[in-house]
Amino acid sequence: MKISAFEIRVGNLIEYQSKLWKVYKKNHVKPGKGGAFVQLEMKAVVDGTKLNERFRSEDKVEKAHVEPRQMQYLYAEGDAFVFMDNESFEQLTVPAEELEEQSPYLLPNTDVQINFHNDNPIGLELPTSVVMEVTETEVMMKGQTAASGGKPAVLETGLKVTVPQFINVGDRIKINTDTGEYVERA
């Protein structure tokens, strides 16, 4: 679907120069002389290259069609992760390097949304929070006053977070997947 360059929003996926790009920044510029234009900062979905491009008001760009699918994370297999489509029950294997920042939040049977473009997976959306078990943390001594910060803890996937002093090994806690911070005891 062709749209005007002025209709592009941050976060949109567009097809430009035979590549799929995600828009990260957008600036409207109206110079004293000449017509107004839009300055876009984009990053290629496939290879991660960045591009700054100017579009005039009359320019049209192709908005990429993205198909979201609900899937369930099953297990890790070597250096890849296996997901199952909730409707067709087909399995999909995604290389670990594509999910580097998100893999510490994946537990078996976690429901996620995987976005597809031309039947190729291009992104994973995690739930806003996940519940995990604490496997390592410091023991609080009796009579120890509550420290203002917190203490380090390691969760079942190896994720390291800062938790309040009252959290112990074996406790289940809720973690925000956007910030990686402790939310509450589960």
Protein Blocks (a to p, Z undefined) as FASTA:
>chain_A
ZZdfklpcghiacdeehiacddfbdcddddfbdcdddddddddfklopacdddddfklcc
ddddddddddddfbdehjaccdddfklopacdddfklmmmmmmmpcghiacddddeehia
fbdcddfbdcdddfbdcdddehiacdfkbccdddfkopacdddfklcehiacdddfklop
afbdZZ
